[in-house]
Amino acid sequence: MSARCLVLGGTGYVGSAICRELREEDCQVAWTTDPGRLCDTSEGIICDLRQMSSVRDAVEQAARRLVSGDGQG
């Protein structure tokens, strides 16, 4: 079974590099993006890291995606 990872801030310079490296290691990856950032939200999970409820929702969404095997982002 491959590792399952959630990258907070996966659309930034460092976060996107981390996502790439994890995928190269055959990990399932879910990632978050800032609500104001334009990106493909069909893969990223919108999350405001300043709001605990938003973080909680993002973790729950990531868990569902990763358990179902949809962690491609």
Secondary structure, DSSP 8 states (H G I E B T S, - for coil): ---EEEETTTTSHHHHHHHHHHHHTT-EEEEEE-TTS-S-TTTSEE--TT-HHHHHHHHHHHHHHHHHT----
